[in-house]
Amino acid sequence: MLGILVGDTRIKRHYVPITHYVLLTLLDVGFILKEEVIKIQHKMKTTREVWRKLKERDFLLIYHEKLFILEKPKQAEIELRYSAKQLFIELKL
């Protein structure tokens, strides 16, 4: 069983979906997704400062992280990999 907590980010105001890339990578190496938990970030270190400067920004803030719970399938479960990356999906970067 593997649990990994990942958050997305922004680079120069552009949204970078790190959670998406991490999940696809883990599915590529053979993990099966058991659960996906979305964790809301309530008390960030700079919450007060961020809300004061919100009017100056032209993008939304990221207030969540994702917890992926995965496991490696046993030999007998290989056919039951519904949450694995499907063959018709191809990621090109």
C-alpha angles and dihedrals in degrees: 000000000000129000121189128178113206134173132199122235144193128241114196090343093307119121114241111196098210091162091061093051093046093051093049091048093051091048089049092057092052108268121141118222109235100171140359115204121189111211118200116217106226105168112035119175094248102034095126093047092046094053091050092054095040093101090060094055128084097202139063123256121246109240103170145068129193128231112204117197110197139165138193111249122241117238091260092053098054092104090051096064097123092147092050120104108281121234094241092060113088123179115208120181 
